[in-house]
Amino acid sequence: MSEYYDFYTAVLAENSTVPTLLCGHCRSILPAKRIFANEGENRYDLPCNTIGLCSADDCGAVNCCDDAMAAAERQRDENRVAV
């Protein structure tokens, strides 16, 4: 069982030129340096492959980024086809 009872699901920012992930709790931007694979020594006990840690002062939420990363990938693929 996960030790993180309060984890959130990151979302992809709408209408953003650059794919931007937002915290599922406070909607702050998740910095790229705080998004990482959920494996190895830093493995969180969460059912997702990519973790994002919110750096907002009053938040600090742990976010699962799988859905947002997949949405960014779909968006990139759609833009590639549209060209």
Secondary structure, 3 states (H helix, E strand, C coil): CCCCCCEEECEECCCCCCCCEECCCCCCECCHHHEEECCHHHCCCCCCCEEEECCCCCCCCEEECHHHHHHHHHHHHHHHHHC
